[in-house]
Amino acid sequence: MNIGIIIFSKTGNTLSVAEKLRDTLLSKGHQVLLDKVTASNDIEMDPGKIMLTNSPSTQDYDMIIFAAPVYGGRLPSAMQVYLHGLHSLEGKLVAGFVTQAFPFPSWGGNQTIRVLDNLVRSKGSKLSATGVINWTFPRKRKALIAETVEKIAALSA
Ligand SMILES: Cc1cc2nc3c(=O)[nH]c(=O)nc-3n(C[C@H](O)[C@H](O)[C@H](O)COP(=O)(O)O)c2cc1C
């Protein structure tokens, strides 16, 4: 499959998980590109004020994984604006994960995944696999990363 991993990552946590996922998918024989959504004012909370500086195309991919941190219990504005601006995702296999500092998915992570799923649904697809990675405790983090990578990679058959 031709797979795109499209992320927003400010301090590298989400990026490090995306890199593990990329390596796993490459080892399964897929073509994989990891690309970043960027904005010049990327911690701006008001989506109306976001100025995107990189908006990766999704056109060439059979499968796309979107990933981002949780910001204020929500999807970062840069990722919201990027997803709003996408063309149709119809016919594409889509997955998503988020990373967060708080220790439980119910503290904003699940909610952020729901926002991501709604945005993907508004473009004609849905999240077929998801993960929330709670970052603070190393042992828990490691287990959640392994579980998320395995779940999403399993979709790629
Ligand atoms: C502006 C801002 C808001 C954040 N809000 C939350 C939050 O509401 N809940 C949470 O668990 N973590 C929050 N965090 C922590 C990040 O979600 C967490 O550190 C994440 O793993 C960072 O990902 P990154 O390294 O890919 O940027 C926030 C961080 C920043 C910078």
The ligand as a MOL file (V3000), in Angstrom:
LIG
                    3D

  0  0  0     0  0            999 V3000
M  V30 BEGIN CTAB
M  V30 COUNTS 31 33 0 0 0
M  V30 BEGIN ATOM
M  V30 1 C -0.3690 24.4100 24.2940 0
M  V30 2 C -0.3870 23.0320 24.9000 0
M  V30 3 C -1.5660 22.5220 25.4170 0
M  V30 4 C -1.6060 21.2180 25.9640 0
M  V30 5 N -2.7770 20.7380 26.4790 0
M  V30 6 C -2.8220 19.4700 26.9730 0
M  V30 7 C -4.0570 18.9360 27.4590 0
M  V30 8 O -5.1040 19.5870 27.4600 0
M  V30 9 N -4.0450 17.6640 27.9550 0
M  V30 10 C -2.9040 16.8880 27.9790 0
M  V30 11 O -2.9710 15.7440 28.4250 0
M  V30 12 N -1.7220 17.3740 27.5140 0
M  V30 13 C -1.6530 18.6370 27.0080 0
M  V30 14 N -0.4750 19.1310 26.5150 0
M  V30 15 C 0.6940 18.2400 26.4620 0
M  V30 16 C 0.8720 17.6120 25.0810 0
M  V30 17 O -0.3540 17.0920 24.5750 0
M  V30 18 C 1.8720 16.4380 25.1410 0
M  V30 19 O 3.0640 16.8520 25.7200 0
M  V30 20 C 2.1230 15.8880 23.7500 0
M  V30 21 O 2.6550 14.5900 23.8390 0
M  V30 22 C 3.0400 16.7720 22.9350 0
M  V30 23 O 3.1770 16.2370 21.6530 0
M  V30 24 P 4.3370 16.6990 20.6540 0
M  V30 25 O 5.6580 16.4460 21.3720 0
M  V30 26 O 4.2050 15.8110 19.4730 0
M  V30 27 O 4.1500 18.1390 20.3500 0
M  V30 28 C -0.4180 20.4310 25.9910 0
M  V30 29 C 0.7780 20.9660 25.4700 0
M  V30 30 C 0.7880 22.2490 24.9360 0
M  V30 31 C 2.0940 22.7920 24.3760 0
M  V30 END ATOM
M  V30 BEGIN BOND
M  V30 1 1 1 2
M  V30 2 1 2 3
M  V30 3 2 2 30
M  V30 4 2 3 4
M  V30 5 1 4 5
M  V30 6 1 4 28
M  V30 7 2 5 6
M  V30 8 1 6 7
M  V30 9 1 6 13
M  V30 10 2 7 8
M  V30 11 1 7 9
M  V30 12 1 9 10
M  V30 13 2 10 11
M  V30 14 1 10 12
M  V30 15 2 12 13
M  V30 16 1 13 14
M  V30 17 1 14 15
M  V30 18 1 14 28
M  V30 19 1 15 16
M  V30 20 1 16 17
M  V30 21 1 16 18
M  V30 22 1 18 19
M  V30 23 1 18 20
M  V30 24 1 20 21
M  V30 25 1 20 22
M  V30 26 1 22 23
M  V30 27 1 23 24
M  V30 28 2 24 25
M  V30 29 1 24 26
M  V30 30 1 24 27
M  V30 31 2 28 29
M  V30 32 1 29 30
M  V30 33 1 30 31
M  V30 END BOND
M  V30 END CTAB
M  END
